Amino acid sequence: MSNQYTRGSEWRRWDLHVHTPSTKKNDCFSGSTEEEKWDNFYQSISDYIGDGTDPLKSVCAIGITDYLSIENYLKVRDDGRLPTSVKLVLPNVELRATPIANNSALNIHCIFNPDIVDQLDARFFGRLKIEYDGNEYGATSADLVRLGRAFRGDQTLDEEVALQAGLEQYVIPHNMLSDIFKGNQDLRDNTIIIVSNKSTDGASGVTRHSEYLEGDISILDATRRGIYQFSDMIFSSNSSDIDYFLGNGSDDKGTVKSKCGALMPCVHGSDAHTNDKIFKPDQNRFCWIKADPTFEGLKQVLYEPKERVRISATYPEEKQGYHIIDRVEIVDNEDFDPQPIYFSDNLTCIIGGKSTGKSLLLHNMALAIAPKQVELKEKEAPTNVKQVSQLKIYWRDGACSDGQDGTHKVVYSRVEKHRLVTFLW
């Protein structure tokens, strides 16, 4: 189906770290009942995004985040109450791991492909393990309840209270994740691992903890490097982190690759635990990703971290609406599909196989924008390109070119069998 997301890769706002009502820790969402909290949650999102026409507020992808759980992700997915401008909802599982950073366990996130969520109990949560008092506990809800009751020494402890107690104690060795994924490449291919880089609960804090220092050297530097090498992205909006992990900081690209395994993108989220924080990160450090709103689109960022991610309060590479073709429509013509042809604002060429309509489209676009110029070219060197009636070009500034010379200018030329349209601003 043709829609505005057929333009290809565009800059869009993503928020990969959003908690919801019933989150396992620090649920501070407004409402006197769970139902009211969820109603208010969806209303806050709707109020923020509005009609989806403001690119600064039109968040297209959301990472529904919770601690060792995808229950709230499943609820959001099944409720279907998000604005239509939200094209992608991802499950983000937050974990705590050793070694300890400055004052908290290490914060690691696993974002899963939505296609495999029904398999995660068996393939992921059930394979996480910690030991307590001679017994082993997985990370399924049932095991977390068992752990909570064992830790509190009360087998009759209320299930919700026990679940919370088990969750608080569930801190895994960081290399356990590595071991799980080593044995399951398909699971690894469907998971994006993001580590926080805060000094408080992130990888950068691992080597700053006073107990790990011998003089000026941390005995856990190799451990920290291993954590980076195992991760795909960094949760950070800090400009120095962004520069460092792209190889533009204190270490050059080769050194970063040696220490971290690859250059890595820094992404960011609002980490919302309250209604007024939803999609509102500190200092409006919005996360912009240039990709289709799909899991595979997000993975593309790993291969082009510099080109596809920005942390900014403003739209990246913003162009004037006058400069951008929004779409082409061919109406009331039985030879063509009436669905609009949407254009990316970074489009530089049209490619396709032989006889797929490239020349026809460009010729008629030029004819719609500057017909007098095309007519002159046709007199100099006639062609047999079919003229399409009722082709209209809609520009991002609201103007429409429909066969009359207007304010939008182009230079139309033909080089042998090729056609070139150059836009003059």
Buried (B, 14 or more C-beta within 10 A) or exposed (E): EEEEBBBBBBBBBBBBBBBBBBBBEEBBBBBEEEEEBBBBBBEBBEEBBEEBEEBEBBBBBBBBBBBBBBBBBBBBBEEEBBBEBBBBBBBBBBBBBBBBBBEBBBBBBBBBBBEBBEEBBEBBBBBBBBEBEEEEBBBBBBBBBBBBBBBBEEEEBEEEBBBBBBBBBBBBEBBBBBEBBEEBEEBBEBBBBBBBBBBEBBBBBBBBBEEBEEEEEBEBEEBBBBBBBBBBBBBBBBEEBBEBBBBBBEBEEEEBBEBBBBBBBBBBBBBBBBBEBBBBBEEEBBBBBBBBBBBEBBBBBBEBBBEBBBBBEEBEEEEEEBEBBBBBBBEEEEEBEEEBBBBBBBEEEBEEEEEEBBBBBBBBBBBBBBBEBBEEBBEEEEEEBEEBEBBBBBBBEEBBBBBEEBEBEBEBEBEEEEBEBEEEE
